[in-house]
Amino acid sequence: MQKFVLRTFFLILIALFVVGFSTGPLIDDNKGDGDINYTWSANKIYDQLALKQGLDAELTALAGLTSAANTIPYFTGSGTAGIISSSANMISLLGSADYATARTNLSLVPGTDVQAYSATLLSLAGLTETNGGIPYGTADNAYAWLAAGAQGTLLMGNGAGPPSWLGAGTAGYFLIGAGAADPVWTTQPTLTSLEGLTFTNGDIIYASGADTLVVLDSGTANYVLQANGAAAPTWVELDVSKDPSPQLGGNLDLNTHEITIKDVDYLPIGYADDGTVAPAAAAAISSTNKVKGRAFDGAANEDVYFTWQVPFDFTGSSVTFSVVCWVSNGTAPANGEIVAFSLSGASIGNSDLLSTAQSGTQTSSLTADATYAQYDRLETAYSSAMTITGLAAGETVIFLLTRLATTTDTYAQDFDVAGINIKYSRALTND
């Protein structure tokens, strides 16, 4: 390349020398294009030649390509090049400003177009699955594979440990739980006996011996089931002409059966006597109609005594009670406020002292909703069973009713009690 430039330079000098003795164009390094009256100096020509791109194999290879829209040149070897056809989409992808834009252009955004990375899925993907097997967790984002159990086996949990298969049971065996231990297959005579029975509509099952069940065929219409002690029960005809008060379990041909019913006696507040801390005296509550009540204080535990004559046909050993009240104060119980009373009793028979100790204390209360207003009736819920010492038919019970204003009761206003209900059992007979 240097030899070529030197040769050219000397040729230009000679040409200029010859021209210098002629009448040709004058030398001017600032001549414009197309100006034939001037020519460049030898130095100017040399400077212009120095600006030319040197011969290069890679550039020559690229220059030999035919360009077109959406094509990309590439080198096929040293000093050789080729061109590939692309598309507008690929050109757009290559022009993506960053990785995020490239993922969007490819519709490969994690969590939107494709599944985002998940340690759980990675762990599951590493398992070797087999037919009938089950994956189970061993730790956070870690899973293992439980191979399929044999036919008849049952999947059994083992707390934080891996699950396992409980072996199949013997034909006719039942699976019995064993608490925290593994359940076991075993025979159960009662269930085995039940399994062998055949039923039709209306049949009844009864035991004929230890672990032995028997089917009693359905009874005739209007027949009743009669117990026969240790013998098998039987269906018998109900003849009310012989027994106007029949009871299951007895001989229905006799007239001495009993029927137990529930009954309620209402004891008005007007019959009550003052207790240790008595409420206000009985007075009428008037709002078109009238009712008599005694105002129990909302800040102190006030009490009264009621007297109840136990009916002659009373049966059982306990009673329950509720309290019938009226909202006499202008500020009615608010939603959630509680009205509560306790009741105890002393059952007194012939030759017993009036000072017999109270017993069987229970509580009856009502939690108000938002509907109560002045002059509304309010009855507390029936209490749990009051088991009063010595309670018996024909005796007199002295009840002590107390408003629990300082404990359970949260309604701060005075409250009128109209009376109490005593619920008990009676044995009706026809003798």
C-alpha positions in Angstrom: 0.0 0.0 0.0 2.9 2.4 0.9 4.7 1.7 -2.4 1.5 2.5 -4.3 1.1 5.8 -2.6 4.8 6.8 -3.2 4.6 5.9 -6.8 1.5 8.0 -7.2 3.0 10.9 -5.4 6.1 11.0 -7.7 3.9 10.7 -10.7 1.9 13.7 -9.6 5.1 15.7 -8.9 6.4 15.0 -12.4 3.0 16.0 -13.8 3.0 19.2 -11.9 6.6 19.9 -13.0 5.6 19.5 -16.6 2.4 21.5 -16.1 4.4 24.2 -14.3 6.2 25.0 -17.6 3.0 25.0 -19.5 0.2 27.4 -19.7 -2.2 24.9 -17.9 -4.4 25.6 -14.7 -3.0 27.4 -11.8 -2.5 25.7 -8.4 -5.1 26.4 -5.8 -5.8 24.1 -2.9 -9.1 25.8 -2.2 -10.6 25.2 -5.6 -14.1 24.0 -5.8 -15.6 21.0 -7.5 -15.9 21.4 -11.3 -13.3 24.3 -11.3 -11.0 23.4 -14.3 -8.9 26.6 -14.1 -7.1 25.5 -10.9 -5.6 22.3 -9.6 -4.5 21.1 -6.2 -0.9 21.1 -5.1 1.0 17.8 -4.6 0.7 18.1 -0.8 -3.1 18.6 -1.1 -3.4 15.5 -3.3 -1.3 13.5 -0.8 -3.5 14.6 2.1 -6.6 13.6 0.2 -5.2 10.2 -0.6 -4.4 9.7 3.1 -8.1 10.0 3.9 -9.1 7.0 1.8 -10.2 3.7 3.5 -7.5 1.1 3.2 -8.3 -2.2 1.5 -9.9 -4.7 4.0 -11.2 -8.2 3.4 -14.1 -8.0 5.8 -15.3 -4.7 4.3 -14.9 -6.1 0.9 -17.0 -9.2 1.9 -19.7 -6.9 3.4 -19.6 -4.7 0.3 -20.4 -7.7 -1.9 -23.7 -8.4 -0.1 -27.1 -7.4 -1.5 -29.1 -5.6 1.2 -32.8 -5.8 1.6 -35.5 -5.0 4.2 -35.5 -7.2 7.3 -32.1 -8.9 6.5 -29.1 -9.3 8.7 -25.5 -9.6 7.5 -23.2 -12.1 9.2 -19.7 -13.5 8.7 -19.4 -17.1 7.4 -15.6 -17.2 7.8 -12.5 -15.1 7.8 -13.0 -12.4 5.1 -16.3 -13.9 3.9 -19.9 -12.8 4.7 -23.5 -13.8 4.1 -26.9 -12.5 4.7 -30.0 -14.0 6.4 -33.6 -13.0 5.9 -35.4 -12.1 9.1 -38.8 -10.5 9.9 -40.1 -7.3 11.4 -40.8 -9.2 14.6 -37.2 -10.4 15.0 -35.9 -6.9 14.1 -38.2 -5.5 16.9 -37.0 -8.2 19.3 -33.3 -7.4 18.6 -34.1 -3.7 19.1 -35.6 -4.3 22.6 -34.3 -1.7 25.1 -33.8 -4.3 27.9 -34.5 -7.8 29.0 -38.0 -6.9 30.4 -39.0 -5.5 27.0 -37.6 -8.5 25.2 -39.7 -10.9 27.5 -42.8 -8.8 26.8 -42.2 -9.0 23.1 -41.8 -12.7 23.3 -44.9 -13.1 25.6 -42.7 -14.7 28.2 -43.4 -12.5 31.2 -43.2 -14.7 34.4 -46.4 -14.9 36.2 -48.4 -13.5 33.3 -47.5 -15.5 30.2 -45.5 -18.3 31.8 -45.3 -19.9 35.2 -43.2 -17.9 37.6 -40.4 -19.7 39.4 -41.7 -21.9 42.3 -39.5 -23.9 44.6 -42.5 -26.2 45.2 -43.0 -26.9 41.5 -39.2 -27.4 41.2 -39.3 -30.0 43.9 -42.3 -31.8 42.4 -40.7 -31.8 39.0 -37.7 -33.6 40.4 -39.8 -36.6 41.5 -40.0 -39.8 39.7 -43.7 -40.7 39.4 -45.1 -44.2 39.3 -48.7 -45.3 38.7 -50.8 -45.0 41.8 -48.2 -43.1 43.8 -48.8 -40.0 45.8 -46.6 -36.9 46.4 -46.3 -35.7 50.0 -44.5 -32.8 51.7 -41.3 -33.4 53.7 -40.5 -29.8 54.4 -41.3 -26.3 53.1 -41.1 -26.5 49.3 -39.8 -30.1 49.5 -41.7 -33.2 48.3 -41.2 -36.9 48.2 -43.0 -39.7 46.4 -45.0 -42.5 48.1 -45.2 -45.5 45.9 -48.6 -47.0 45.3 -50.0 -49.3 48.0 -51.1 -52.9 47.4 -54.8 -53.5 46.6 -56.9 -53.2 49.8 -54.4 -51.1 51.7 -55.5 -47.8 53.3 -53.6 -44.6 53.3 -52.7 -43.7 56.9 -51.4 -40.4 58.3 -48.5 -40.4 60.7 -48.5 -36.9 62.1 -45.5 -34.9 60.8 -43.9 -38.1 59.4 -44.5 -39.4 55.9 -47.8 -41.2 55.2 -47.9 -44.9 54.9 -50.1 -47.7 53.7 -52.0 -49.8 56.3 -52.1 -53.4 55.2 -55.3 -54.9 53.9 -57.5 -56.6 56.4 -58.7 -60.2 56.3 -62.1 -60.8 54.8 -64.9 -60.2 57.3 -62.7 -58.1 59.6 -63.4 -54.6 60.7 -61.0 -51.7 61.2 -60.9 -50.5 64.8 -59.3 -47.3 65.9 -56.6 -47.5 68.5 -56.2 -43.8 69.6 -52.8 -42.5 68.7 -51.6 -46.0 67.7 -52.2 -47.5 64.3 -55.7 -48.9 63.8 -56.1 -52.6 63.7 -58.1 -55.1 61.7 -60.2 -57.3 64.0 -63.4 -59.3 64.3 -66.3 -57.7 66.2 -69.0 -60.2 66.9 -71.9 -57.7 67.2 -71.1 -56.2 63.9 -70.6 -59.6 62.4 -74.0 -60.5 63.7 -75.5 -57.3 62.3 -73.9 -57.9 58.9 -75.7 -61.3 58.6 -79.2 -59.9 59.1 -81.8 -59.2 56.4 -84.3 -56.4 56.8 -87.6 -55.3 55.4 -89.5 -52.0 56.0 -90.6 -51.6 59.6 -88.4 -54.3 61.1 -86.7 -53.8 64.4 -83.4 -55.2 65.7 -83.0 -56.5 69.3 -80.4 -58.5 71.1 -81.1 -62.1 71.9 -77.8 -62.7 73.7 -74.2 -61.4 74.0 -73.1 -60.1 70.6 -76.2 -61.6 68.9 -78.7 -59.5 67.1 -82.1 -60.6 65.8 -84.7 -59.0 63.5 -88.2 -58.6 64.8 -90.5 -58.4 61.8 -92.7 -55.3 61.5 -95.8 -55.2 63.6 -99.4 -55.1 62.5 -100.9 -51.7 62.1 -101.9 -50.1 65.5 -99.9 -52.7 67.4 -97.4 -51.5 70.0 -94.1 -53.0 71.0 -94.2 -54.7 74.4 -91.0 -55.5 76.4 -90.9 -58.9 78.1 -87.9 -58.6 80.4 -85.0 -60.7 79.1 -87.2 -62.4 76.6 -87.8 -61.2 73.1 -90.1 -58.1 72.7 -93.4 -58.7 71.0 -96.0 -56.7 69.1 -99.4 -56.5 71.0 -102.7 -55.0 70.2 -103.4 -51.7 71.9 -106.9 -51.9 73.4 -107.8 -48.5 74.9 -111.1 -49.8 76.1 -109.2 -51.9 78.7 -106.7 -49.1 79.6 -107.5 -45.4 79.0 -103.9 -44.5 80.0 -101.6 -47.1 78.3 -97.8 -47.1 78.8 -95.3 -49.1 76.9 -93.5 -51.8 78.8 -96.4 -53.0 81.0 -99.2 -55.5 80.7 -101.7 -53.7 78.5 -104.6 -55.7 79.8 -104.3 -54.1 83.3 -105.6 -50.7 84.4 -102.7 -49.5 86.6 -100.4 -47.9 84.2 -99.0 -44.4 84.5 -98.2 -41.7 82.0 -95.6 -39.0 82.9 -96.3 -35.5 81.8 -94.8 -32.0 82.3 -96.8 -29.4 84.1 -96.1 -25.7 85.1 -97.4 -23.9 88.2 -97.4 -20.1 88.2 -96.7 -18.4 91.5 -97.7 -14.7 91.4 -95.5 -12.1 93.1 -98.5 -11.0 95.3 -98.1 -14.3 97.2 -94.4 -13.6 97.9 -93.0 -12.7 101.3 -90.1 -10.3 101.9 -86.6 -11.8 102.0 -83.5 -10.5 103.8 -83.2 -7.5 101.4 -86.8 -7.0 100.1 -87.7 -5.3 96.8 -90.3 -2.5 96.6 -93.8 -3.4 97.7 -96.2 -4.8 95.2 -97.7 -2.2 93.0 -99.7 -2.0 89.7 -97.9 -1.5 86.4 -100.3 0.3 84.1 -100.2 0.7 80.3 -103.9 0.4 79.2 -103.9 -3.0 81.0 -102.6 -3.5 84.5 -100.4 -6.1 86.2 -99.0 -6.3 89.7 -95.3 -6.4 90.2 -92.5 -5.8 92.6 -89.5 -3.7 91.5 -86.2 -5.4 92.2 -83.2 -3.0 92.5 -80.6 -2.9 89.7 -77.7 -2.3 92.1 -78.4 -4.6 95.1 -79.3 -8.3 95.5 -82.9 -8.2 96.6 -85.0 -11.3 97.4 -88.4 -12.7 98.2 -89.9 -16.1 99.4 -92.5 -18.1 97.4 -94.5 -21.0 98.8 -95.4 -24.0 96.6 -97.5 -27.0 97.5 -96.0 -30.0 95.8 -98.8 -31.8 93.9 -99.7 -35.3 95.1 -98.9 -36.8 91.7 -95.4 -35.2 91.6 -92.7 -37.6 90.3 -89.0 -37.2 90.0 -86.5 -35.4 92.1 -86.1 -32.0 90.6 -87.9 -28.9 89.1 -86.9 -26.0 86.9 -88.0 -22.4 86.9 -88.3 -19.2 84.9 -89.1 -15.6 86.0 -91.9 -13.5 84.4 -91.1 -9.8 84.4 -92.2 -6.5 83.1 -90.0 -3.6 81.9 -91.2 -0.8 84.2 -88.3 1.6 83.8 -88.1 4.1 80.9 -84.7 2.8 80.1 -85.3 -0.7 78.8 -82.6 -3.4 78.7 -80.2 -2.7 75.8 -79.0 -5.3 73.3 -76.7 -7.7 75.1 -77.6 -6.7 78.7 -78.5 -9.6 81.0 -81.4 -10.0 83.5 -80.6 -12.8 85.9 -82.2 -14.5 89.0 -81.3 -17.4 91.3 -83.8 -19.7 93.0 -83.2 -22.2 95.8 -85.7 -24.3 97.7 -86.4 -26.0 101.0 -88.8 -29.0 100.9 -90.6 -29.3 104.2 -92.8 -32.2 105.2 -94.7 -33.2 108.3 -92.6 -32.7 111.5 -89.9 -30.9 109.5 -88.6 -27.5 110.6 -89.5 -24.2 108.8 -85.7 -23.5 109.1 -84.9 -26.4 106.8 -81.8 -25.3 104.7 -82.2 -24.0 101.2 -80.7 -26.2 98.4 -80.7 -26.9 94.7 -79.7 -23.3 93.7 -79.9 -22.6 89.9 -79.9 -19.5 87.8 -82.4 -18.3 85.1 -81.5 -15.4 82.9 -82.3 -13.7 79.6 -79.9 -11.8 77.4 -81.8 -8.9 75.9 -81.8 -8.0 72.2 -82.5 -4.6 70.7 -86.3 -4.9 70.7 -87.2 -4.3 74.3 -89.0 -1.2 75.4 -90.8 0.1 78.5 -93.9 -2.1 79.5 -92.7 -5.1 77.5 -93.0 -8.6 79.0 -89.8 -10.4 79.6 -89.5 -14.1 80.7 -86.1 -15.6 81.5 -85.2 -19.0 80.1 -86.0 -22.1 82.2 -83.1 -23.0 84.5 -81.2 -26.3 84.7 -82.7 -28.9 87.0 -83.0 -27.8 90.7 -82.4 -30.9 92.9 -83.9 -29.9 96.2 -83.1 -32.0 99.2 -86.0 -34.3 100.2 -88.3 -33.0 97.5 -91.4 -35.2 97.5 -95.1 -35.1 96.6 -97.4 -33.5 99.2 -94.6 -31.5 100.9 -94.3 -27.7 101.0 -91.4 -26.0 99.2 -90.2 -22.5 100.4 -88.5 -21.0 97.4 -86.0 -18.0 97.7 -85.8 -15.8 94.6 -82.9 -13.4 94.3 -82.0 -10.9 91.6 -78.3 -11.2 90.9 -77.8 -7.5 90.5 -74.2 -7.5 91.7 -73.0 -10.5 89.7 -74.5 -12.0 86.6 -77.2 -9.3 86.0 -75.9 -6.4 83.9 -79.2 -4.4 83.5 -78.7 -1.4 85.9 -82.3 -0.3 86.2 -85.1 -1.5 88.6 -87.1 -4.4 87.2 -90.6 -5.6 88.1 -91.2 -9.3 88.8 -94.8 -10.5 88.3 -94.2 -14.1 89.3 -92.3 -17.3 88.7 -93.1 -20.5 86.8 -92.3 -23.9 88.4 -92.0 -26.8 85.8 -92.1 -30.4 87.1 -93.2 -33.9 86.2 -96.5 -35.5 87.1 -97.5 -39.2 87.0 -101.1 -39.4 85.7 -102.9 -42.6 86.8 -106.4 -43.9 86.6 -106.6 -45.3 90.1 
